[in-house]
């Protein structure tokens, strides 16, 4: 497994994970529940990891720019 994304915001890794899953790339979020079960406040980073064979393709997917404002709706 190789680290693809590291952030303090869970929603960011969840969005990235959804993008990858929609393209058939399985990923795993490390520390997803750490901040929920800790007795004392903990600020652990959420880490999105993918299989090494999928790393290059996953990186390309997350770097794609979504230009929705260029799409003209009639």
C-alpha positions, 0 to 999 in steps of 0.5 A: 500500500502506498500513501496517496493523500494525507489531510486533517479533514476526513471529508477530503479523503472521503471525496478522493476515495469516492472518485477512485472507487467510481473508476474501479480503484480500491482505497483504504482510509487509515485513522478514519475512526481514531478521532472518534474513539479517543478519550483525549482530543487527538488531531491525527491525519487521515491517510488515503492509501492505494495498492502500489500497482494503482498508485500512478492511475489514482494520482492522475485521477485525483489531479484531474481538473473538473471544469464544470463551469465551462459546460454550457447548459441550455 
